[in-house]
Amino acid sequence: QVQLVESGGGLVQPGGSLRLSCATSGRLFGLIAMGWYRQAPGEQRELVATITNGGSTNYADSVKGRFTISRDNAKNTIYLQMSSLKPDDTAVYYCNARVWSPHVIDYWGRGAQVTVSS
């Protein structure tokens, strides 16, 4: 049974920083990539950043230069370091794992609230 558990969300002032963590349990056979998505109230879920099994990263234009995705394979954990946060970054952030087994399967965490406000 695969489980993804996010942590590290909270309230931060504009210009501040936060680091999200996503701890995984269970085996992710056929892992293609892991990533972070976010969903603001009344909006669709959108991609924030992904990191492939080979280590390549991809970012939404809105977070390039401000957010960094990384992983610690020994801890089965990925991170999202967020800096220069803006009110528009306010959303629930979801951790995702995409595997091929033998078709594409997406696993999701329950989400972590990030609120950027003064």
N, C-alpha and C positions, 0 to 999 in steps of 0.2 A: 504494500500500500504506500503510494507516494504522497507525501505531505510537504507543503511549503508553508513556512511560518515567517511573516514579516515582523520586524520590530524597528524601533527608532523614530517613529513618527512623533509629531507634537506641534506645538505652537512656537513660531519663531518670527522675529521682526524682519521687515524688509531689509535686504542686504546681508542677512544672517546665513548660517550654514546648518545643515543637518546631515546625518548619515543614516541611511536605511540599510537594514540587513535582512537577508532571506535565507533561513536555514532549511535545508532539505533533509528529509528522511525517506528511506526506501531507495531502491535502486532505479536509476534513470537509464535503463537500457536504450540504446539507440538515440542518445541525446543529440539534438541538432543545435539548440541554442537555449540560453536563458535570458530573461530580460525583465524590464520594468515597464509597466503601463500605468496610466492614470486616468481617472474619471472625475471630472468636476460636476457639481450639481447641474442637472439639465443637459449635460453634454454626453457625447459618446466616448467610450473608452478609447484612448489613443496611446500609441507607442511613445515611450520616452527614450529607452536605450536597450540595446541587446548586445550579448556577447556570445559568439558561436563556440562550439566545442573546440575549435581550433584557435580561439583567442581573438578573432576579429571582432571589432566593436562597431556599432552603428548608433547614431543619435538623431533625435528629432531636431530640426533646425532651431526650434525655440529654446533648446537647452544646450546646444553646442557651445563649448568654452566655459560652461558653468557647472555642468554635471559630469561625473566620471563613474562609469560602471567598472567593477572589478570582481574578481573571484578568488577564493581560497579553496583549492581543491581538497586540501587536507581536512578542512572543516566542513566541506560540502555546503559552502555558504557563498552567496554573492552579495555585493554591496552597491549602493548608489550614494556617492558623495555629492551632495548638492550645495552649491555656493552661490553667493549673490542672488539669493532667493527673492522672488517678486510675488506680489499678491496673486498674479495670474497662475502661479505654480500651486496654488491651493487646490487640493484634490485628494481623493483616496488613491493611494499608490498600491498597485498589485504586482506581485512577483509571478512570473510565468516560466514554465519549463516546457519546451516543445521537443517531443521525441518522435521517432519513426519506428513503429512497432505493430504490425507491418504497414500501418498507415499513419498519418500525422495525428498525434494526440497532444492536446494542450492541458497542462495541469496549472491550476491557479491557487494562490494563497487567498486568504480572506481579506487582505487589504490593510493598509496603515494610513491613518488620516494625517495629512500634512496641511497645516494652516499657517499662512504667511500674512501677518497683520500687525499693525502697530497699536 
